[in-house]
Amino acid sequence: MAHKVVRSIAIVVYPGFELLDLSGPLCAFNVASCMHEAPYALSVISARGGSVVSCSGVPVGSSKSTQDGIDTLLVVGGPEGQALERHRRTVALLENLAPRTRRVASVCTGAFLLAAAGLLDGRKATTHWRYAAALQRRFPKFRVDADRIFIKDGNIWTAAGITSGIDLALALIEEDFGAGLSKAVAKDLVVYHRRPGAQSQFSTILELEPASGRIKDALSFAREHLHEPLTVERLAGAVCIGARQFARAFVNETGETPAKAIERLRAEAAIPLIEKGTEPIESIARSVGFGDVERMRRAFVRIYGQPPQSLRRASRLNAQSGSPAMGGADRA
């Protein structure tokens, strides 16, 4: 029997960290190890070591680590993750360990700590949508993309917020041991396998958060009639106001034009159909109102950074992979 290389994963905590940012990925890696497919050696570390109290008041034991041989260094987030002056020892720990680590990752506002350590400079990263603007203002040397579940840039991974830490862990397991094991872990955890990194952090209607009932009603009407032409006049008529008044109110309340919002709603509706893989993409484009494949392709590239064919291909590869393969394919 071939010797299996043990991959050491060290998860960094600090006072006031978010417990689910730790427990979600930790559970995913542990389940993978329990399946005897992924020999992960898991540890929780902190700058001082000892008991570290989370933001929910639950203490977690940690070790003070400056060891070599860490394969993956993952720092969790917390409600006050942007108050970096309170976590200077943690930043110093990351500066010390990251250069000796194959892979570095963060969950939620843990990205602030990676940024403070200079690990995100020149890269693209994400964090919880609520803190994305603050992260970008504070650290202008890299680009923040708030509309991603997780992002990989080189050997640096960043995830959006809280539950996306599980998505990140599944992606790391897939990179290490293939889609088969990642899918098995997701099934054991009873979670979706797996939200693609390019997926939006939230639904279009929730994100837009219009203030008035009429704009909300117009969006609901649009979602129920995506396969039909949805002009400004049609949407305005559905909520009984004039087209010009509707267009002005829509932009004022959502920050987007009606056309852009409808495009996003259609793309959102198309994703599960594309990933299911049983219907031709041409038919899906018509059924959600894009009309033709090229129009849908352009929309997907704008919104998700990749065409619908790529999403379908990735979904098929996940479904067809029946066993884990050491050193899964590198994914951008």
N, C-alpha and C positions, 0 to 999 in steps of 0.2 A: 504494500500500500504506500503510495507516494506521500511524502511528508508535506503537510499543509503549513504554509506560512501564516503565522498569527499576525493579524493587523491590529495594532494598538490604537484605540480611539480614546482620546482624552477630552472630556467635556468641561469647559471652564465656567465656573460660577463665581458670584460675588454677592455681597449683601444686597438684598432687595431684588434678586433675580426672579424671573417668572418661572414657576414650578413646572408648568406644562411644556415650556421650551426645553427643559431638561428631560422630563419623564417621557415625552412623546418619542424623540429620537432614541433615548436610552432603551425604551421598550422595544422599538423596532430592531435595533442592533442585537439586543438580547434574544429576541425570537429567532432571528437569523442564526445566531450561534447555537441555540437549542435545537435547531433543525439539523445540526451537524454538517452544515454546508459551508458556513462562514465562520471561521475561527477568529472572532473578534475578542480582543482583550480590552474590557471597558474600565475606565476609571473616571472619577470626578475629581477635578483639581481646582485649587484657588490660589490666590497670591499668598495668603497667610497660612492656609491649611486649616484643619479642624472643622468645627461645626459652622455652617454658613446658613443664615436665616433667609428664606425666600420672602417675596413680597406678601405672600399669604400667611406668613408666620410659621411655616413649616421648616424646621431645621434639617439640613442635609450634611452628612459627613463628607469631608474632602481631604485630599492629601496635598501637600506642598511639593509641587513637581518642577524640577529643572532637568528632567531626564532626557536622554537621547532616545531615539528609536520610536518616537511617536509617529504613527502613520497619518492619522487624521486629528487635527486640532479643531474643536468646535466650540464656539463661544455662544452662550445663550443670551437672550435679551431680558428686558424688564421694563416696568412702567416708567422708570426714571433712567432708562438706558442712555439718554442724551446728556445727563449730568456727569460728564466725564471727569470733572474735577474731583469727584468722590471715588473714582475708580482708577487712580493713577497707577497703583500697584498692579492692577489687572492689565492695563495697557503695557506696562513694563514687562509683565510675564509673557504677553503675546509677542512683543518685540524680541524677547529672548528665545522663545520656542519656535515661532513660525519659520525662521530661516532653516531650521533643522527638521522640518515637517514636510512630508510629501504633499499634503492636502490640508487646506484651511477652510473653515466654513463658519457661518454665523446664522442664527435664527433671530428674526424680528429686529429689535433695536441693538442686538449684538453687533450689527453693522457699524454702529457708532464707535465701538471699541476697536474694530478692525481698522476703521478709518483713522482713528486717533493714533494707531500704531503705524500708519503709513502704508498699510497693506493693500489698500484699494486704489491708490494713486494710479491714474492712467487707465483704470478699468471701468467696467460697467457693473452696477450692483443694484440690489433692491432692499427694501425694508418694509415695515408695516406702512400702509398708505397714509396713516395719520401723521407719521413722522418723516415722510419722504422729503417734503419741502425743507424742513429744518436740517435734515442731513445734507441736502444739496447746498443750502446756504452756508453751512458751517464748513463743508469740505468741498470746495469747487474744483479740486484736482481730478475728480472722477465724475462719471455720469450716473445719476440715480434714475432708475426706471421703476416708477411706483406701480405699474400695471403688470406685474409678473409675480407668479407664485414663488419661483426661485430662478436664479441666474447662475450659470457657470461661466467664468472668465479665466481661462488658464487653469491654475490649480486652486483658484479661489471660488467658493460657492457662497451665495447669500440667499436667504429665504425670507419671505414676506412677514408672516406673523403667526405666532402660536401654533395652530394646527398645521401650518405649512412646514413646520419642522419635521413632521412625519413624512410629508411629501419629499422633503430634502433627504431624509434618511433612506427612504425607499430608492431614490435616485442614486445615492451613494452605494447602496447595496447592489443595485443593478450595474453600476459601473464596475464594481469589484467582482461580482459573481454572476452577472447576467440577469435577464428579465425573468427567467423562470423562478429563481429564488425570491426576487423582489415581489413577484406576483403572489407567491406562496405566503410570504410574510404579510402582505396586504390582506390576503384572505383570512389569515389567522387573526389579524387585528380588527377585522370587519371594517376596513376602510376601502375607499375607491383606489383601484390600481390603474394608474396613478395619475393625478392631475398633471398635465404637462406643464413644464416650467413657464411656457408662454401663455398659459391660461390667465385670464384676468383675475385679480384678487376678489372681485365682487361682481354681481350682476349689473347690467347696464341700468336697469330701473332703480336699483338700490343706490348705485353710484351717483346718478344724476340728482336724486333727492329734490324734485321740484317742490316749491312751497305751496302752490295753489292746487286745489282739487281738480281744476280743469286740465292742467298740464299732466297731472297724474292719470286722469281719465283718458287723455289723448294717447299717452304711452301704453296704457292697458289696451286701448282700442287697437293701436298699431300692432301690438304683440299677437292679438287675436286675428289679425287680418294681414299677416306678413306676406302671404302669397298674392295679395292684390296690390294694385297701384296705390301708393300712399303719398299723395301730393300734400303740400301745405294746405291747400283748399279743402282736401278731403278730411284731414285731421282737424282743421278748424271747424268744419261743418259738423263733425262728430261731437264736438263739445259746444256747438252753438255760439261761436264768436267769429269775428271777421278774420280773414287770412292774415292781413298785415298786423293786426293786434296780436294774433296768435303767434306769429313768427317772432315779434319783438319780445313777447312775454316768455316764449320758450327759451330764447337765448339768454335773457336776463336771469331766468330761474335755474337754468341748467349749465350755462356756459358753452353750449353746443347748438349748432343749427339743427332743425328737425331732420334734415337729410342725413347728417352724420349720425344722429341718434338711431335712426331707422336702419342705417347700414350696420351699426353695431348690434342691434337687436336681431337682425337677420343672420349675422355671422354667429352670434351666440346660439341661435336656434339650429344652425347648420352643424355645429361641432358634434353633438351626439350622433347625428345621422351619418356623418363622415366617419367617425370612429367605429360605428357599428359595422360598416363595411359591406352591407348587403344591397345598397341602392347605388346606382350610378351617380357620380358626382354631378353630371349634367341634370339629372332629375332632381337632385337635392337643390341645386341652384335655382331651378324653377319653383320648387315647392316652398322655398322660403322667400321668394320674391326678387332674387337677384336677376332673373331673366336668362342670363347666360354664364357660362363657366368663367370666362375671362373677367367679367365684372366681379364675380365672387373671389377669384384669385387675387385681384388687386386689393380688394377689401381685406382679405385675410393677411396679406403681406403688410398692409398698413397697420392693422390692429394687433396681429399675433406674431408678426415677423417671419412668417413662413406660409407657403401656399397650402390649400386643403389637401393636395396630394401627399405632402410630407406628413401631415397629421395622420392620414389614413395608413401610410406606409409604416409609421411608427406603431400604430395601433395593431396592425397585422403582425409585425415582428414580435410584439409582446404576446399576442395570442398564440403564435406558432411556436414560441420558445418553450419547449417542454422541460428542459433541464438547464441549470445554471452553467454558464461557461466562464472559466477563470479569466479575469481581465476583460470585462465587457467592453464593447466598443466605446471609444471616446465620443462624447456627445457635446456639441456646442450649446 
